[in-house]
Amino acid sequence: MSTAIVVGGGPNGLAAAVTLAQHGVQVTVLEAADEVGGGARSSEAILPGLLHDDCSAIHPMAVGSPFLSGLDPDRYGLQWRWPQVDCAHPLDDGSAGVLYRSVEQTAAGLGRDGGRWRRLFEGPVARFDALNTDIMGPLLRLPHHPLTLARFGAPTALPASGLAHWFRTPQARALFIGVAAHAFRPLHYPMTSAIGLGILTAGHRHGWAVAAGGSQAIADAMAAALIELGGTIETGVRVASASQLPPADVTLFDLAPDAVAQILGDRLPRRVARAYRRFRRGPGAFKVDFAVEQRVPWTNHDARLAGTVHLAGTHRELAATERDVHAGRMPERPFVLVGQQYLADPQRSVGDVHPVWTYAHVPHGYTGDATAAIIAQIERFAPGFRDRVVGQAVRSTGEMAVYNPNFAGGDIMTGAKDVRQLVFGPRITLSPYSTGIPGTYICSAATPPGPGAHGMCGANAARLALRHL
Ligand SMILES: Cc1cc2nc3c(=O)[nH]c(=O)nc-3n(C[C@H](O)[C@H](O)[C@H](O)COP(=O)(O)OP(=O)(O)OC[C@H]3O[C@@H](n4cnc5c(N)ncnc54)[C@H](O)[C@@H]3O)c2cc1C
């Protein structure tokens, strides 16, 4: 029987392990933390019974993930829940750009931009299932559906600020650019539309779902599938050097490239080691979870129903804050993302106290405290919020890296998504999962298709490992 070691039990490590085990490989996962899940863990961080997502919260990319759908998630206790409104981006005048799963419903709310929203998304959403097989893998390969991909791909090359200007209303501009800003990039740079268009298209197809019982349910489902297939999980094992690795036919790392370089040392071909050490990190996230009595008193009605609320003001203001963050300057009013997962999954609340998940975009390695700036941004669109907070839990960029070294400096994307790293992954190659050592692979969110709890980086790398075996 062939054997495999997977270092790191995040969604991608677990997906790699399950994929290998499904093909009869004896797999062992070595995980540094006391439990698996990486960026898909949940905890009662503030009050007993009040359930917060420690990292990932909203899953438009995971619902339609070919790996997760193929797992029969229901059988392992993974169920998706959807809020009434996917995302709202409120503005100071009390209006908002409002996103629904339906393109039609979204367009209907965008006034004279409705037609443009429809034109941008109707086609790709109708063909999303075909498109998904191409965008959930390395970008540089022969596509299965070249025409569909080419039609989808053309606007992804544009800077998000440029594409936002194609819309005419402040609501549609803000709605689009708020999602594009998930890329953590200056929004006037080329290809900064790509991640936003991907999330929006997937969301219009599958909705901005949350996992019932917290994002931990995603990792738990993968772990249960692995155990059922005869795999082994060892927690509390931090791999620091190659000498710690048990012998195996294949080894996969669910780690950032710089960590892989450190562990494998001079076993890596020199050109790969150089590329991994030069891997560029992105800005940071500063996270605050709140326990909130009653609900967040949003001025805008749709924000009260939205699973996700983007707080930044206009598209211009957001573009300026993202430029500052990229340049290492902490903006006075940062981009704040708010998750109200309990609206779709009420079991996370305790009576009338609700878990509210937030993080702000901050410079990489930011050492200050962004809590006051986050509260001020929420107060701007929900006056009176502060008085409803009965508890909070803060995770700074430094604490984020301790929680999970893949998020060094608070970089929750596992690497900057600049054009080179977005297109190629950790190094310039047509085989982004290969480390250059036969039988040894990298499968974290630093590889295509990138961040998210969809498991597709792991599943793709495992398929390469199976071919080697
Ligand atoms: C605050 C925050 C919010 C986010 N929001 C969303 C969201 O809403 N939607 C979304 O789709 N994504 C979101 N993400 C991103 C998502 O969580 C990640 O992209 C995803 O978890 C990446 O999965 P992974 O398996 O590649 O790596 P990780 O989840 O980083 O897992 C890596 C695992 O490796 C372990 N490890 C690290 N070093 C070692 C070592 N030396 N030895 C052994 N084990 C080690 C870690 O403990 C961890 O368990 C968010 C992330 C954060 C932090």
The ligand as an ORCA input file, in Angstrom:
! r2SCAN-3c Opt
* xyz 0 1
  C      -9.911     36.092      9.633
  C     -10.084     35.251      8.390
  C     -11.235     35.367      7.633
  C     -11.404     34.584      6.486
  N     -12.597     34.645      5.829
  C     -12.840     33.792      4.821
  C     -14.158     33.655      4.312
  O     -15.106     34.265      4.814
  N     -14.348     32.806      3.273
  C     -13.317     32.055      2.755
  O     -13.550     31.283      1.815
  N     -12.061     32.138      3.249
  C     -11.800     32.972      4.286
  N     -10.568     33.000      4.859
  C      -9.450     32.281      4.214
  C      -9.443     30.776      4.497
  O      -9.592     30.538      5.869
  C      -8.119     30.188      4.006
  O      -7.910     30.534      2.646
  C      -8.099     28.676      4.134
  O      -8.227     28.291      5.473
  C      -6.804     28.124      3.561
  O      -6.780     26.743      3.778
  P      -5.417     25.930      3.768
  O      -5.770     24.522      4.001
  O      -4.639     26.291      2.566
  O      -4.540     26.473      4.983
  P      -4.861     26.790      6.484
  O      -6.296     26.903      6.719
  O      -3.974     27.938      6.810
  O      -4.360     25.494      7.262
  C      -2.996     25.191      7.443
  C      -2.850     24.258      8.616
  O      -1.470     23.925      8.762
  C      -1.127     23.946     10.143
  N       0.316     24.178     10.214
  C       0.962     25.346      9.943
  N       2.288     25.155     10.093
  C       2.472     23.859     10.445
  C       3.617     23.066     10.720
  N       4.856     23.566     10.657
  N       3.448     21.758     11.066
  C       2.193     21.225     11.114
  N       1.070     21.931     10.857
  C       1.215     23.237     10.529
  C      -1.958     25.068     10.706
  O      -2.121     24.945     12.098
  C      -3.272     24.877      9.939
  O      -4.132     23.999     10.606
  C     -10.366     33.724      6.045
  C      -9.209     33.605      6.801
  C      -9.070     34.335      7.984
  C      -7.860     34.149      8.835
*
